[in-house]
């Protein structure tokens, strides 16, 4: 008999957070677009994209912690991740008219996805 995959493993949790992040980003962008127009929608989408990129970089870092070898480039990107993301956001916001408030709200998409995952694990652990 085949054993069922562990729903609380790192791979399952990481995949679930990625899916939740995508859903929250899409719904948040839609709500921001409807309530605040295209500037708010674009701003939220930009913030959510930066949040998604941050999640991707963090996931690669955690997944590669046990890897052998000398990851020279990865350590540079990890060290300057927030500087790179912040610089890119600053340039985009300076050159466009999208909503800064919406971008800041979009940056919390990863935080919302992690909270949803915590609730899932609390509920799942009770069973």
MOZI-V998857 format. One record per residue. RES is the residue in three letters. OMEGA is omega in whole degrees, -180 to 180 (NA if undefined). Layout:
RES_OMEGA ; RES_OMEGA
This chain:
UNK_-180 ; UNK_-179 ; UNK_179 ; UNK_179 ; UNK_-180 ; UNK_-178 ; UNK_-179 ; UNK_178 ; UNK_-179 ; UNK_-177 ; UNK_180 ; UNK_180 ; UNK_180 ; UNK_179 ; UNK_-180 ; UNK_178 ; UNK_177 ; UNK_178 ; UNK_179 ; UNK_179 ; UNK_180 ; UNK_-180 ; UNK_180 ; UNK_179 ; UNK_-179 ; UNK_179 ; UNK_179 ; UNK_177 ; UNK_179 ; UNK_180 ; UNK_179 ; UNK_180 ; UNK_-179 ; UNK_-175 ; UNK_-173 ; UNK_180 ; UNK_-174 ; UNK_-180 ; UNK_178 ; UNK_179 ; UNK_179 ; UNK_178 ; UNK_178 ; UNK_179 ; UNK_177 ; UNK_179 ; UNK_178 ; UNK_178 ; UNK_177 ; UNK_177 ; UNK_178 ; UNK_177 ; UNK_177 ; UNK_178 ; UNK_180 ; UNK_180 ; UNK_177 ; UNK_179 ; UNK_178 ; UNK_179 ; UNK_-178 ; UNK_-180 ; UNK_-178 ; UNK_-178 ; UNK_-179 ; UNK_-177 ; UNK_177 ; UNK_179 ; UNK_-177 ; UNK_-179 ; UNK_-176 ; UNK_-176 ; UNK_-178 ; UNK_-179 ; UNK_178 ; UNK_-180 ; UNK_180 ; UNK_-179 ; UNK_-176 ; UNK_-175 ; UNK_-177 ; UNK_176 ; UNK_179 ; UNK_-179 ; UNK_179 ; UNK_178 ; UNK_178 ; UNK_179 ; UNK_180 ; UNK_-179 ; UNK_-180 ; UNK_-179 ; UNK_179 ; UNK_-176 ; UNK_-178 ; UNK_-178 ; UNK_-180 ; UNK_-173 ; UNK_177 ; UNK_179 ; UNK_179 ; UNK_177 ; UNK_179 ; UNK_177 ; UNK_179 ; UNK_179 ; UNK_-179 ; UNK_180 ; UNK_179 ; UNK_178 ; UNK_178 ; UNK_180 ; UNK_179 ; UNK_177 ; UNK_177 ; UNK_178 ; UNK_178 ; UNK_178 ; UNK_178 ; UNK_-178 ; UNK_176 ; UNK_179 ; UNK_-178 ; UNK_-179 ; UNK_179 ; UNK_-176 ; UNK_NA
